[in-house]
Amino acid sequence: MTQVGERRQPHQAGTEADGKLKSQGGKHLLSRAILRAKERAEIPLIADIKPISPRDGDLMKQRNPRELARALERAGACALSVVTEPKYFGGQLRMLAEVAQAVSVPVLRKDFISSAEQIEESAAAGAAAVLLILATIPDVLLPDLYQRTIELDLEAVLEIHTRQELEQALALSPPPTIIGINNRDIRNLEKDCGTVRLTEKLAPLIPDSVVTISESSLRTPEDMRRALDAGADAVLVGTAILQSDDPAGHLADLLSRIRGAGR
């Protein structure tokens, strides 16, 4: 396994990294969905369902969450994420449950997780994975939340924004299966000007055995292609899709254009 500072190679179909993931036990539904998409030579894209953006305003536009989720799955999303944070993003736990029941792909809960109870309610709502944001979780609490996630057979997506947070994530035991690179500083609630350059900086430092997701500030096919070329195994995209009058059509078009950007 590579160490921080060594350049990683993106996972390829049938690689040792895939085998390591399968040997770790547990469901790892999100990791497996990403790797399976790559095996099929598809673009692993996680579609983010977020009611409100502090930067861009209303994104749901009175859409039915179940119908939206099904349409995004049909359009090619390998997984979905649902923002449940209510104060800044307008989310609800009920929406997570509705989406998880409506689709067959794994669903990631995105929120400012700070207690074991939130992880337990995520499992009860049908989530396959939860987001643990290192920038917002006290250092002394992170191991406990990580262990509780594993105990409930959920997958922890450890979100980082700095090299120091990456090192902290990699020090957890057992080793993480997924790390998410947030190109923006979440503490600024999406109002900073993050770019894909952060993924280009940090993704090569993540071990081959860890599935890597590039999140936020991915607005164009070129941004997404850059993230994948830097070593990200998947991209998580929400605002760019939900701002469209036809989110599913826009998602399908994005996937086609990302492929084209890689030629």
C-alpha positions as CSV (number, residue, x, y, z in Angstrom):
1,M,0.0,0.0,0.0
2,T,1.3,3.4,-0.9
3,Q,2.1,5.9,1.9
4,V,1.2,9.6,2.0
5,G,3.6,11.3,-0.4
6,E,3.7,8.5,-2.9
7,R,1.8,8.9,-6.2
8,R,-1.3,6.6,-6.5
9,Q,-2.7,5.1,-9.6
10,P,-6.5,5.1,-10.2
11,H,-8.2,1.8,-9.5
12,Q,-8.5,-0.4,-12.6
13,A,-10.9,-3.3,-13.1
14,G,-9.7,-6.5,-11.4
15,T,-6.8,-4.7,-9.6
16,E,-5.3,-5.7,-6.3
17,A,-7.1,-2.7,-4.8
18,D,-10.5,-4.2,-5.7
19,G,-9.4,-7.5,-4.1
20,K,-8.3,-5.8,-0.9
21,L,-11.7,-4.2,-0.6
22,K,-13.5,-7.5,-1.0
23,S,-11.2,-9.1,1.6
24,Q,-12.0,-6.6,4.3
25,G,-15.5,-7.9,5.0
26,G,-18.6,-5.8,5.4
27,K,-21.0,-4.7,2.7
28,H,-19.0,-1.7,1.4
29,L,-21.9,-1.0,-1.0
30,L,-20.7,2.4,-2.0
31,S,-17.1,1.3,-2.8
32,R,-18.4,-1.7,-4.7
33,A,-20.8,0.4,-6.8
34,I,-17.9,2.7,-7.7
35,L,-15.6,-0.1,-8.6
36,R,-18.3,-2.0,-10.6
37,A,-18.9,1.1,-12.6
38,K,-15.3,1.3,-13.5
39,E,-15.2,-2.4,-14.4
40,R,-18.0,-1.6,-16.9
41,A,-15.9,1.3,-18.3
42,E,-18.6,3.7,-17.0
43,I,-18.0,7.1,-15.3
44,P,-18.6,6.6,-11.6
45,L,-20.7,9.6,-10.7
46,I,-22.6,10.1,-7.4
47,A,-25.6,12.3,-7.9
48,D,-26.1,14.6,-4.9
49,I,-29.7,15.5,-3.9
50,K,-29.4,18.7,-2.0
51,P,-32.6,20.8,-1.3
52,I,-30.8,24.2,-0.8
53,S,-27.3,25.5,-1.5
54,P,-26.2,28.4,0.7
55,R,-24.5,29.8,-2.4
56,D,-27.0,29.0,-5.1
57,G,-30.4,28.8,-3.4
58,D,-33.3,26.4,-4.0
59,L,-32.2,23.3,-5.9
60,M,-35.1,21.0,-5.5
61,K,-37.6,23.3,-7.1
62,Q,-40.6,21.4,-5.6
63,R,-39.4,18.2,-7.3
64,N,-40.5,14.8,-5.8
65,P,-37.4,13.3,-4.2
66,R,-38.4,9.7,-5.1
67,E,-39.0,10.5,-8.7
68,L,-35.9,12.6,-9.0
69,A,-33.8,9.8,-7.4
70,R,-35.2,7.2,-9.8
71,A,-34.6,9.4,-12.8
72,L,-31.0,10.0,-11.7
73,E,-30.4,6.3,-11.3
74,R,-31.8,5.6,-14.8
75,A,-29.6,8.4,-16.2
76,G,-26.4,6.6,-15.0
77,A,-25.6,7.6,-11.5
78,C,-23.7,4.7,-9.8
79,A,-24.9,6.0,-6.4
80,L,-26.8,8.8,-4.8
81,S,-26.1,11.1,-1.8
82,V,-28.8,13.0,0.2
83,V,-28.0,16.1,2.2
84,T,-30.1,15.9,5.4
85,E,-28.7,19.0,7.2
86,P,-31.7,21.2,7.9
87,K,-30.5,24.6,8.9
88,Y,-28.2,25.6,6.0
89,F,-29.2,23.0,3.3
90,G,-32.9,22.4,3.9
91,G,-32.5,18.7,4.3
92,Q,-34.5,16.1,6.2
93,L,-33.9,12.6,7.4
94,R,-37.2,11.6,5.8
95,M,-35.9,12.5,2.4
96,L,-33.0,10.1,2.9
97,A,-35.4,7.3,3.7
98,E,-37.6,8.1,0.7
99,V,-34.7,8.1,-1.7
100,A,-33.2,4.9,-0.2
101,Q,-36.5,3.1,-0.7
102,A,-36.9,4.4,-4.2
103,V,-33.6,3.2,-5.8
104,S,-31.4,0.1,-6.0
105,V,-28.1,2.0,-5.9
106,P,-26.4,2.8,-2.6
107,V,-27.3,6.0,-0.9
108,L,-24.8,8.2,1.1
109,R,-26.1,10.4,3.9
110,K,-24.4,13.8,4.0
111,D,-24.8,15.9,7.2
112,F,-22.7,17.3,10.0
113,I,-22.5,14.0,11.8
114,S,-21.6,14.5,15.4
115,S,-23.2,11.6,17.4
116,A,-23.6,7.9,17.3
117,E,-27.4,8.4,17.3
118,Q,-27.1,10.1,13.9
119,I,-25.3,7.1,12.5
120,E,-27.9,4.8,13.9
121,E,-30.8,6.7,12.4
122,S,-28.9,6.7,9.1
123,A,-28.8,2.9,9.1
124,A,-32.5,2.8,10.0
125,A,-33.3,5.1,7.1
126,G,-31.6,2.8,4.7
127,A,-28.3,4.6,4.1
128,A,-25.4,2.5,2.8
129,A,-22.8,5.0,3.9
130,V,-22.4,8.2,6.0
131,L,-20.2,11.2,5.6
132,L,-17.8,11.9,8.4
133,I,-16.3,15.4,7.9
134,L,-13.0,15.6,9.6
135,A,-13.1,19.5,9.7
136,T,-16.2,19.4,11.9
137,I,-15.7,16.4,14.1
138,P,-13.5,16.8,17.2
139,D,-10.3,14.6,17.0
140,V,-11.3,12.7,20.2
141,L,-14.7,11.9,18.8
142,L,-13.8,10.7,15.3
143,P,-12.6,7.2,16.2
144,D,-15.8,6.5,18.1
145,L,-18.0,7.6,15.2
146,Y,-15.9,5.7,12.8
147,Q,-16.2,2.5,14.8
148,R,-19.9,2.9,15.3
149,T,-20.3,3.3,11.5
150,I,-18.4,0.0,11.0
151,E,-20.4,-1.8,13.7
152,L,-23.6,-0.9,11.9
153,D,-22.3,-2.3,8.7
154,L,-22.3,1.1,7.0
155,E,-19.4,2.6,5.1
156,A,-17.7,5.7,6.3
157,V,-16.8,8.3,3.7
158,L,-14.1,10.3,5.4
159,E,-14.2,13.8,4.0
160,I,-10.9,15.8,4.0
161,H,-9.8,19.2,2.8
162,T,-6.2,19.3,3.8
163,R,-3.1,17.0,3.9
164,Q,-3.3,17.0,7.7
165,E,-6.8,15.6,7.6
166,L,-5.7,13.0,5.0
167,E,-3.1,11.8,7.4
168,Q,-5.6,11.7,10.2
169,A,-8.0,9.7,8.1
170,L,-5.4,7.2,7.1
171,A,-4.3,6.7,10.7
172,L,-7.8,5.2,11.6
173,S,-8.1,1.5,12.3
174,P,-9.3,-0.4,10.4
175,P,-8.0,1.4,7.4
176,P,-10.7,3.5,5.5
177,T,-12.3,2.2,2.4
178,I,-13.4,5.6,1.0
179,I,-12.0,9.1,1.3
180,G,-13.8,12.1,-0.1
181,I,-11.9,15.2,-1.1
182,N,-14.0,18.3,-0.7
183,N,-12.6,20.9,-3.0
184,R,-14.3,23.6,-0.9
185,D,-13.9,24.3,2.8
186,I,-17.2,23.0,4.2
187,R,-16.9,25.4,7.1
188,N,-17.6,28.2,4.6
189,L,-20.8,26.6,3.6
190,E,-20.0,26.4,-0.1
191,K,-19.3,30.1,-0.4
192,D,-15.5,29.9,-1.0
193,C,-14.0,29.5,-4.4
194,G,-12.7,26.0,-4.3
195,T,-11.4,24.3,-7.5
196,V,-10.5,20.8,-8.7
197,R,-6.9,21.7,-8.1
198,L,-7.3,20.5,-4.5
199,T,-8.2,17.0,-5.8
200,E,-5.2,17.2,-8.2
201,K,-3.0,17.9,-5.2
202,L,-4.4,15.4,-2.7
203,A,-5.7,12.4,-4.7
204,P,-2.2,11.2,-5.7
205,L,-1.3,10.9,-2.0
206,I,-4.1,8.5,-1.2
207,P,-3.2,4.8,-1.1
208,D,-4.3,2.6,-4.0
209,S,-6.5,0.5,-1.6
210,V,-8.7,3.5,-0.8
211,V,-11.5,4.5,-3.1
212,T,-11.3,8.3,-3.7
213,I,-14.2,10.6,-4.4
214,S,-13.8,14.2,-5.6
215,E,-16.6,16.4,-4.2
216,S,-17.8,20.0,-4.9
217,S,-16.7,22.7,-7.3
218,L,-17.1,20.3,-10.2
219,R,-19.3,22.2,-12.7
220,T,-18.0,21.2,-16.1
221,P,-17.1,17.9,-17.8
222,E,-13.5,19.2,-17.9
223,D,-13.4,19.7,-14.1
224,M,-14.7,16.1,-13.6
225,R,-12.3,14.7,-16.1
226,R,-9.4,16.4,-14.4
227,A,-10.5,14.9,-11.1
228,L,-10.6,11.4,-12.5
229,D,-7.3,11.9,-14.3
230,A,-5.7,13.0,-11.0
231,G,-6.6,9.7,-9.4
232,A,-10.2,10.1,-8.1
233,D,-12.2,7.0,-8.6
234,A,-15.5,8.9,-8.6
235,V,-17.0,12.4,-8.7
236,L,-19.9,13.7,-6.6
237,V,-22.0,16.2,-8.4
238,G,-25.1,18.0,-7.2
239,T,-25.6,21.7,-8.0
240,A,-24.5,21.4,-11.6
241,I,-27.2,18.7,-12.1
242,L,-30.0,20.1,-10.0
243,Q,-29.8,23.6,-11.5
244,S,-30.9,22.1,-14.8
245,D,-34.6,22.0,-15.7
246,D,-33.9,18.4,-16.7
247,P,-31.5,16.9,-14.0
248,A,-31.5,13.4,-15.4
249,G,-31.0,14.6,-19.0
250,H,-28.2,16.9,-17.8
251,L,-26.6,14.0,-15.9
252,A,-26.7,11.7,-19.0
253,D,-25.2,14.5,-21.0
254,L,-22.4,15.1,-18.4
255,L,-21.4,11.5,-18.4
256,S,-21.2,11.5,-22.2
257,R,-19.1,14.7,-22.2
258,I,-16.8,13.5,-19.5
259,R,-16.0,10.4,-21.7
260,G,-15.4,12.8,-24.6
261,A,-13.1,15.0,-22.5
262,G,-10.9,11.9,-21.8
263,R,-10.2,11.2,-25.4
